[in-house]
Amino acid sequence: MKKIFLCCLLALSVCGVSYGACSHSGGHHAGCTAHAHASHHGHHPSHSSSSSSQHVYVVSQNFSKTEQKFPNCTKHYMVVETLTYHYSDGSRRSFSNCTVYNSDGSVLIADCRGVNHILYNNNHYFIVSKNGSYIIDSEGNRLTQKTYSSIKEFKPNRLIVKLNKKFGIIDLKENTIVPIKYQKFITEGNGIFITKLNGYWGIVDSENHILVKNDCEKIKSLHDTILLKRYGKYGLTDLDGKILYDIKYDKIKKLGEYILIKEKVNKTEQNNKWSLKNIKQEKKFFVLDSDGERITDFSYKKIKLERNTLYGLNEDKTWVKIK
């Protein structure tokens, strides 16, 4: 591998390279992971150029070879070879090649773009990135039949996978835990996921319990809560996906370190001329702390935050200090 790298270096030193501006800095993650930064068609330092007049060339290059140990693993280690090109515009690109060895020096797997080590029930597994991602055991046996776009461990025996632009969760035996059907899959809170399915958002946990159905127009984190929007109304859940406030409020938004909720309440007025009661709706506001706990005893006509102090506007149009 080193000879191949050095041959590339010699050719580049003679010819130079033209490419578009690039500030990408490659390398590998320390510890149990290494990733190569290269094109899908092999190691090549050139980039597409947005301007044919721009000429950027290789000014120097260096080759490194490092040995990395996996956490809690004495049976295997990894060697990462990295070739880095430094360009005339100050940018650089790195290309890495990973080989995993057994403790006796024999090769477990070679020519990988990246490798992650997993220890589960005293067994060693590896997530291999090599023309896609798959899982092998400590003997080099492939455990997944499918080749995924990406695999990421987020808890013991639970892996987030991407396949055909869809996300889901499998275990180390490739059993499906959460169906691989979601267009978006965002880790949030205490092991729950904000998902997007056919244009609508929902929440699911790591065991495929549907906490919020995929019928919301919007779901996003809001301090230490999660904001929901459905049919133009808003609600909140905690970080476990438990509903704190039903989806019925006109507006929920951030107010500094607090959460401001707007609601409509019915107000009854006496019509003296006809002795009739008129019922109309008026806007009211109340405030939550960052965890979603209500800190105002009742609602105000308006609420503002000035110099880190909360004020509420009463019915008599006077401002009072809330907190």
Beta strands, then each sheet from edge to edge (+ up, - down):
strand 1: 33-35
strand 2: 58-69
strand 3: 76-87
strand 4: 92-102
strand 5: 107-112
strand 6: 114-120
strand 7: 123-129
strand 8: 133-137
strand 9: 150-155
strand 10: 158-163
strand 11: 166-170
strand 12: 176-182
strand 13: 184-188
strand 14: 192-197
strand 15: 200-205
strand 16: 210-216
strand 17: 218-222
strand 18: 225-230
strand 19: 233-237
strand 20: 243-249
strand 21: 251-255
strand 22: 258-271
strand 23: 276-288
strand 24: 302-306
strand 25: 309-313
strand 26: 319-321
sheet 1: 1+ 6- 7+ 8-
sheet 2: 2+ 3- 4+ 5-
sheet 3: 9+ 10- 11+ 12-
sheet 4: 13+ 14- 15+ 16-
sheet 5: 17+ 18- 19+ 20-
sheet 6: 21+ 22- 23+
sheet 7: 24+ 25- 26+
end
